[in-house]
């Protein structure tokens, strides 16, 4: 059985509003590294609408202290990709999802 990973918004992870600049920086890094994300509706009094959420593993890697060695050098190694999935957003020829 696949392990389910917890997805958090930047607000949930940081405990404060991240702001548009930091949000854009995280999204850009995630896009450059093919990091999966999910959308979530937020009914907060300060903001109502859809926000991006990322796996807790990715957020811990992104916001790690530079001397923290608890994660792999390559953030892709710690991300929750489905079995048979490669970092090019595709499945290996021998392991198609259908």
DSSP file (Angstrom, degrees, kcal/mol; ACC not computed):
  #  RESIDUE AA STRUCTURE BP1 BP2  ACC     N-H-->O    O-->H-N    N-H-->O    O-->H-N    TCO  KAPPA ALPHA  PHI   PSI    X-CA   Y-CA   Z-CA
    1    1 A X              0   0    0      0, 0.0     2,-0.1     0, 0.0     0, 0.0   0.000 360.0 360.0 360.0 137.2    0.0    0.0    0.0
    2    2 A X        -     0   0    0      1,-0.1     2,-0.4    81,-0.0    80,-0.0  -0.437 360.0-116.4 -73.0 142.8    1.3    3.4   -0.9
    3    3 A X        -     0   0    0     -2,-0.1     2,-0.5     1,-0.0    -1,-0.1  -0.639  26.7-133.3 -76.3 130.3    2.2    5.8    1.9
    4    4 A X        -     0   0    0     -2,-0.4     2,-0.3     1,-0.0    -1,-0.0  -0.745  19.1-146.3 -87.7 128.9    0.0    8.9    1.9
    5    5 A X        -     0   0    0     -2,-0.5     2,-0.4    75,-0.1    74,-0.0  -0.736  15.0-117.0 -98.6 144.7    1.9   12.2    2.2
    6    6 A X        -     0   0    0     -2,-0.3    50,-2.7     1,-0.0     2,-0.5  -0.637  25.6-154.7 -79.4 129.1    0.6   15.2    4.0
    7    7 A X  E     -A   55   0A   0     -2,-0.4     2,-0.3    48,-0.2    48,-0.2  -0.909  15.7-177.7-107.6 133.4    0.1   18.3    1.8
    8    8 A X  E     -A   54   0A   0     46,-2.9    46,-2.5    -2,-0.5     2,-0.1  -0.940  25.0-124.5-129.9 148.5    0.2   21.7    3.4
    9    9 A X     >  -     0   0    0     -2,-0.3     4,-2.4    44,-0.3     5,-0.2  -0.434  37.5-107.5 -77.0 165.6   -0.2   25.3    2.3
   10   10 A X  H  > S+     0   0    0     42,-0.5     4,-3.1     1,-0.2     6,-0.4   0.891 122.4  54.7 -61.8 -37.3    2.6   27.7    3.0
   11   11 A X  H  > S+     0   0    0      1,-0.2     4,-2.2     2,-0.2     5,-0.4   0.930 109.8  45.6 -60.4 -46.3    0.4   29.3    5.6
   12   12 A X  H  4 S+     0   0    0      2,-0.2    -1,-0.2     1,-0.2    -2,-0.2   0.894 117.7  44.0 -65.1 -39.3   -0.1   26.0    7.4
   13   13 A X  H  < S+     0   0    0     -4,-2.4    -2,-0.2     1,-0.2    -1,-0.2   0.928 122.6  34.7 -72.3 -45.9    3.6   25.0    7.1
   14   14 A X  H  < S-     0   0    0     -4,-3.1    -2,-0.2     2,-0.3    -3,-0.2   0.713  98.2-129.6 -84.4 -21.2    5.1   28.4    8.2
   15   15 A X  S  < S+     0   0    0     -4,-2.2     2,-0.3    -5,-0.3    -3,-0.2   0.641  82.8  61.3  79.2  14.2    2.3   29.4   10.7
   16   16 A X  S    S-     0   0    0     -5,-0.4    -2,-0.3    -6,-0.4    -1,-0.3  -0.965 101.2 -72.5-158.8 165.7    2.0   32.8    9.0
   17   17 A X        -     0   0    0     -2,-0.3    -6,-0.0     1,-0.1     0, 0.0  -0.481  35.2-157.0 -66.2 133.9    1.1   34.3    5.7
   18   18 A X     >  -     0   0    0     -2,-0.2     4,-0.6     1,-0.1    -1,-0.1   0.804  30.0-138.9 -83.2 -30.5    3.9   33.7    3.2
   19   19 A X  H  >  -     0   0    0      1,-0.1     4,-2.2     3,-0.1     5,-0.2   0.041  27.9 -77.5  85.1 159.9    3.0   36.6    0.8
   20   20 A X  H  > S+     0   0    0      1,-0.2     4,-2.2     2,-0.2     5,-0.2   0.831 125.0  54.6 -66.5 -34.3    3.0   36.6   -2.9
   21   21 A X  H  > S+     0   0    0      2,-0.2     4,-2.0     1,-0.2    -1,-0.2   0.960 113.3  40.2 -66.6 -50.7    6.7   36.9   -3.4
   22   22 A X  H  X S+     0   0    0     -4,-0.6     4,-2.5     1,-0.2     5,-0.2   0.907 114.7  54.2 -64.6 -41.1    7.7   33.9   -1.3
   23   23 A X  H  X S+     0   0    0     -4,-2.2     4,-2.3     1,-0.2    -1,-0.2   0.907 109.4  47.8 -58.0 -42.5    4.7   31.9   -2.8
   24   24 A X  H  X S+     0   0    0     -4,-2.2     4,-2.4     2,-0.2    -1,-0.2   0.870 110.5  51.9 -66.9 -37.2    6.0   32.7   -6.3
   25   25 A X  H  X S+     0   0    0     -4,-2.0     4,-2.2     2,-0.2    -2,-0.2   0.916 111.5  46.1 -65.6 -43.4    9.5   31.6   -5.4
   26   26 A X  H  X S+     0   0    0     -4,-2.5     4,-2.7     2,-0.2    -2,-0.2   0.929 113.6  49.3 -64.7 -44.8    8.3   28.3   -3.9
   27   27 A X  H  X S+     0   0    0     -4,-2.3     4,-2.8    -5,-0.2    -2,-0.2   0.907 110.5  50.5 -61.6 -42.8    6.1   27.7   -7.0
   28   28 A X  H  X S+     0   0    0     -4,-2.4     4,-2.4     2,-0.2    -1,-0.2   0.927 112.6  46.1 -61.5 -45.9    9.0   28.5   -9.4
   29   29 A X  H  X S+     0   0    0     -4,-2.2     4,-1.3     2,-0.2    -2,-0.2   0.913 113.2  50.0 -63.2 -42.8   11.3   26.1   -7.6
   30   30 A X  H  <>S+     0   0    0     -4,-2.7     5,-2.9     1,-0.2     3,-0.3   0.922 111.9  47.9 -62.2 -44.3    8.6   23.4   -7.5
   31   31 A X  H ><5S+     0   0    0     -4,-2.8     3,-1.4     1,-0.2    -2,-0.2   0.910 109.1  53.1 -62.9 -42.9    8.0   23.8  -11.2
   32   32 A X  H 3<5S+     0   0    0     -4,-2.4    -1,-0.2     1,-0.3    -2,-0.2   0.763 116.1  40.5 -63.9 -25.0   11.6   23.7  -12.1
   33   33 A X  T 3<5S-     0   0    0     -4,-1.3    -1,-0.3    -3,-0.3    -2,-0.2   0.181 110.9-116.5-110.8  15.0   12.0   20.4  -10.2
   34   34 A X  T < 5 +     0   0    0     -3,-1.4     2,-0.5     1,-0.2    -3,-0.2   0.860  51.1 172.4  52.7  40.7    8.7   18.8  -11.3
   35   35 A X      < -     0   0    0     -5,-2.9    -1,-0.2    -6,-0.2    -2,-0.1  -0.688  30.0-125.2 -82.1 126.2    7.4   18.8   -7.7
   36   36 A X        -     0   0    0     -2,-0.5    19,-0.5    18,-0.0     2,-0.3  -0.360  32.2-179.3 -69.9 151.5    3.7   17.7   -7.5
   37   37 A X  E     -B   54   0A   0     17,-0.1     2,-0.3    -2,-0.0    17,-0.2  -0.930  15.3-144.8-142.5 166.5    1.2   20.0   -5.8
   38   38 A X  E     -B   53   0A   0     15,-2.2    15,-3.0    -2,-0.3     2,-0.3  -0.902  17.0-123.5-129.1 159.9   -2.5   20.0   -5.0
   39   39 A X  E     -B   52   0A   0     -2,-0.3     2,-0.3    13,-0.2    13,-0.2  -0.806  27.3-177.1-103.0 147.6   -5.0   22.8   -4.9
   40   40 A X  E     -B   51   0A   0     11,-2.2    11,-2.7    -2,-0.3     2,-0.4  -0.996  25.3-123.9-146.1 137.6   -7.1   23.4   -1.7
   41   41 A X  E     -B   50   0A   0     -2,-0.3     2,-0.5     9,-0.2     9,-0.2  -0.682  23.4-157.7 -84.0 134.8   -9.9   25.9   -1.0
   42   42 A X  E     -B   49   0A   0      7,-3.6     7,-1.8    -2,-0.4     2,-0.3  -0.951  13.5-172.1-116.1 117.1   -9.2   28.2    2.0
   43   43 A X  E     +B   48   0A   0     -2,-0.5     5,-0.2     5,-0.2     2,-0.2  -0.302  35.1 148.2 -99.9  49.7  -12.2   29.8    3.8
   44   44 A X        -     0   0    0      3,-1.4     3,-0.3    -2,-0.3    -2,-0.1  -0.523  57.0-124.3 -85.3 149.8  -10.0   32.0    6.0
   45   45 A X  S    S+     0   0    0      1,-0.2     3,-0.1    -2,-0.2    -1,-0.1   0.821 113.0  44.7 -64.0 -30.5  -11.2   35.4    7.1
   46   46 A X  S    S+     0   0    0      1,-0.3     2,-0.3     0, 0.0    -1,-0.2   0.699 128.9  16.0 -85.9 -20.1   -8.1   37.1    5.6
   47   47 A X        -     0   0    0     -3,-0.3    -3,-1.4     2,-0.1     2,-0.4  -0.954  60.0-171.8-155.2 131.5   -8.2   35.2    2.3
   48   48 A X  E     + B   0  43A   0     -2,-0.3     2,-0.3    -5,-0.2    -5,-0.2  -0.995  49.0  56.5-125.6 127.8  -10.9   33.1    0.6
   49   49 A X  E    S- B   0  42A   0     -7,-1.8    -7,-3.6    -2,-0.4     2,-0.3  -0.955  85.6 -33.4 150.4-167.1  -10.0   31.1   -2.5
   50   50 A X  E     - B   0  41A   0     -2,-0.3     2,-0.3    -9,-0.2    -9,-0.2  -0.663  50.1-177.8 -90.0 140.3   -7.8   28.3   -3.8
   51   51 A X  E     - B   0  40A   0    -11,-2.7   -11,-2.2    -2,-0.3     2,-0.3  -0.924  28.3-109.2-130.7 158.8   -4.2   27.9   -2.7
   52   52 A X  E     - B   0  39A   0     -2,-0.3   -42,-0.5   -13,-0.2     2,-0.4  -0.644  29.8-162.3 -83.8 144.0   -1.4   25.6   -3.7
   53   53 A X  E     - B   0  38A   0    -15,-3.0   -15,-2.2    -2,-0.3     2,-0.3  -0.965   3.2-165.4-125.6 147.9   -0.3   22.9   -1.3
   54   54 A X  E     -AB   8  37A   0    -46,-2.5   -46,-2.9    -2,-0.4   -17,-0.1  -0.860  35.1 -84.9-126.5 159.9    2.9   20.9   -1.3
   55   55 A X  E  >  -A    7   0A   0    -19,-0.5     4,-2.4    -2,-0.3   -48,-0.2  -0.359  34.9-124.2 -64.2 146.5    4.0   17.7    0.4
   56   56 A X  H  > S+     0   0    0    -50,-2.7     4,-2.7     1,-0.2     5,-0.2   0.857 112.4  58.5 -59.1 -35.3    5.4   18.3    3.9
   57   57 A X  H  > S+     0   0    0    -51,-0.3     4,-2.0     2,-0.2    -1,-0.2   0.926 107.3  46.1 -61.0 -45.6    8.6   16.5    2.7
   58   58 A X  H  > S+     0   0    0      2,-0.2     4,-3.1     1,-0.2    -2,-0.2   0.933 113.1  49.0 -63.5 -45.8    9.1   19.1    0.0
   59   59 A X  H  X S+     0   0    0     -4,-2.4     4,-2.5     1,-0.2    -2,-0.2   0.894 110.1  51.4 -63.6 -39.2    8.4   22.1    2.2
   60   60 A X  H  < S+     0   0    0     -4,-2.7    -1,-0.2    -5,-0.2    -2,-0.2   0.901 113.4  45.7 -62.9 -39.3   10.8   20.7    4.9
   61   61 A X  H >< S+     0   0    0     -4,-2.0     3,-1.2    -5,-0.2    -2,-0.2   0.946 113.7  48.1 -67.1 -47.6   13.5   20.4    2.2
   62   62 A X  H 3< S+     0   0    0     -4,-3.1    -2,-0.2     1,-0.3    -1,-0.2   0.895 120.3  36.5 -61.7 -42.0   12.8   23.8    0.7
   63   63 A X  T 3< S+     0   0    0     -4,-2.5    -1,-0.3    -5,-0.2    -2,-0.2   0.202  90.1 131.3 -97.8  15.7   12.9   25.6    4.1
   64   64 A X    <   -     0   0    0     -3,-1.2     2,-0.3    -4,-0.2    -3,-0.1  -0.210  67.2-103.4 -65.1 157.4   15.6   23.5    5.6
   65   65 A X    >   -     0   0    0      1,-0.1     3,-2.8     2,-0.0    -1,-0.1  -0.647  35.0-115.5 -76.0 139.6   18.5   25.1    7.4
   66   66 A X  T 3  S+     0   0    0     -2,-0.3    -1,-0.1     1,-0.3    -2,-0.1   0.737 116.0  50.7 -53.4 -24.7   21.6   25.0    5.1
   67   67 A X  T 3  S+     0   0    0      2,-0.0     2,-0.5     0, 0.0    -1,-0.3   0.469  81.9 113.3 -92.3  -1.0   23.4   22.7    7.5
   68   68 A X    <   +     0   0    0     -3,-2.8     3,-0.2     1,-0.1    -4,-0.1  -0.596  36.9 174.7 -73.0 118.9   20.5   20.3    7.8
   69   69 A X        +     0   0    0     -2,-0.5    -1,-0.1     1,-0.1     4,-0.1   0.125  47.9 105.9-111.0  19.6   21.5   17.0    6.3
   70   70 A X  S    S+     0   0    0      2,-0.1     2,-0.3    -9,-0.0    -1,-0.1   0.589  76.0  58.4 -77.5  -8.1   18.4   14.9    7.1
   71   71 A X  S    S-     0   0    0     -3,-0.2     4,-0.1     1,-0.1   -14,-0.0  -0.794  95.0 -91.9-117.6 162.8   17.2   15.0    3.5
   72   72 A X        -     0   0    0     -2,-0.3    -1,-0.1     2,-0.2     6,-0.1  -0.209  31.6-116.6 -64.9 158.9   18.8   13.9    0.3
   73   73 A X  S    S+     0   0    0      1,-0.1     2,-0.6    -4,-0.1    -1,-0.1   0.885 109.0  57.7 -60.9 -39.3   20.9   16.2   -1.9
   74   74 A X  S >  S-     0   0    0      1,-0.1     3,-1.6     2,-0.0     4,-0.4  -0.850  76.2-153.8 -97.3 117.1   18.3   15.8   -4.6
   75   75 A X  G >  S+     0   0    0     -2,-0.6     3,-1.0     1,-0.3     4,-0.4   0.750  91.4  69.3 -62.9 -21.6   14.8   16.9   -3.4
   76   76 A X  G >  S+     0   0    0      1,-0.2     3,-0.9     2,-0.2    -1,-0.3   0.794  88.2  64.9 -66.1 -27.1   13.3   14.5   -6.0
   77   77 A X  G <  S+     0   0    0     -3,-1.6    -1,-0.2     1,-0.2    -2,-0.2   0.770 105.4  43.0 -67.2 -25.2   14.5   11.5   -4.0
   78   78 A X  G <  S+     0   0    0     -3,-1.0    -1,-0.2    -4,-0.4    -2,-0.2   0.407  91.2 107.8-101.3   1.0   12.3   12.4   -1.0
   79   79 A X  S <  S-     0   0    0     -3,-0.9     2,-1.7    -4,-0.4    -3,-0.0  -0.457  77.3-111.8 -87.3 156.1    9.1   13.3   -2.9
   80   80 A X        +     0   0    0     -2,-0.1     2,-0.2   -44,-0.1   -75,-0.1  -0.426  51.1 161.3 -86.0  64.4    5.9   11.2   -2.9
   81   81 A X        -     0   0    0     -2,-1.7     3,-0.1    -5,-0.2     6,-0.0  -0.575  45.3-103.6 -80.8 147.5    5.9   10.1   -6.6
   82   82 A X    >   -     0   0    0     -2,-0.2     3,-2.0     1,-0.1    -1,-0.1  -0.305  51.4 -82.2 -63.5 154.8    3.7    7.1   -7.5
   83   83 A X  T 3  S+     0   0    0      1,-0.3    -1,-0.1    -3,-0.1     3,-0.1  -0.354 119.3  22.1 -59.4 133.8    5.6    3.8   -8.1
   84   84 A X  T 3  S+     0   0    0      1,-0.3     8,-1.8    -3,-0.1     2,-0.3   0.379  93.3 128.1  89.5  -3.5    7.0    3.7  -11.6
   85   85 A X  E <   -C   91   0B   0     -3,-2.0    -1,-0.3     6,-0.2     2,-0.2  -0.672  42.3-158.7 -87.7 137.2    6.9    7.5  -12.0
   86   86 A X  E >>  -C   90   0B   0      4,-2.8     3,-1.1    -2,-0.3     4,-0.7  -0.716  33.7-101.2-111.8 169.8   10.1    9.3  -13.1
   87   87 A X  T 34 S+     0   0    0      1,-0.3     4,-0.1    -2,-0.2    -2,-0.0   0.461 112.0  74.6 -72.2   0.3   11.0   13.0  -12.7
   88   88 A X  T 34 S-     0   0    0      2,-0.2    -1,-0.3     0, 0.0     3,-0.1   0.142 116.0-106.0 -94.6  20.2   10.1   13.8  -16.2
   89   89 A X  T <4 S+     0   0    0     -3,-1.1     2,-0.3     1,-0.2    -2,-0.2   0.858  88.7 100.5  60.0  38.3    6.4   13.6  -15.3
   90   90 A X  E  < S-C   86   0B   0     -4,-0.7    -4,-2.8    -6,-0.0     2,-0.3  -0.959  71.2-113.7-145.8 164.0    6.0   10.3  -17.1
   91   91 A X  E     -C   85   0B   0     -2,-0.3    -6,-0.2    -6,-0.2     5,-0.1  -0.712  40.7 -99.1 -96.4 151.0    5.8    6.6  -16.4
   92   92 A X    >   -     0   0    0     -8,-1.8     3,-1.8    -2,-0.3    -1,-0.1  -0.360  36.8-112.9 -62.7 150.0    8.5    4.2  -17.5
   93   93 A X  G >  S+     0   0    0      1,-0.3     3,-0.5     2,-0.1    -1,-0.1   0.841 116.8  49.4 -55.6 -36.1    7.5    2.3  -20.7
   94   94 A X  G 3  S+     0   0    0      1,-0.2    -1,-0.3   -10,-0.0    -2,-0.1   0.530 111.8  49.1 -83.0  -4.8    7.2   -1.0  -18.8
   95   95 A X  G <  S+     0   0    0     -3,-1.8    -3,-0.2   -11,-0.2    -1,-0.2  -0.353  71.3 167.3-133.4  53.4    5.1    0.4  -16.0
   96   96 A X    <   -     0   0    0     -3,-0.5    -3,-0.1    -5,-0.1   -11,-0.0  -0.380  42.4-122.9 -69.6 149.1    2.2    2.4  -17.6
   97   97 A X              0   0    0      1,-0.2    -1,-0.1    -2,-0.1   -13,-0.0   0.332 360.0 360.0 -79.2  10.3   -0.6    3.3  -15.3
   98   98 A X              0   0    0      0, 0.0    -1,-0.2     0, 0.0    -2,-0.0   0.361 360.0 360.0-132.5 360.0   -3.3    1.5  -17.3
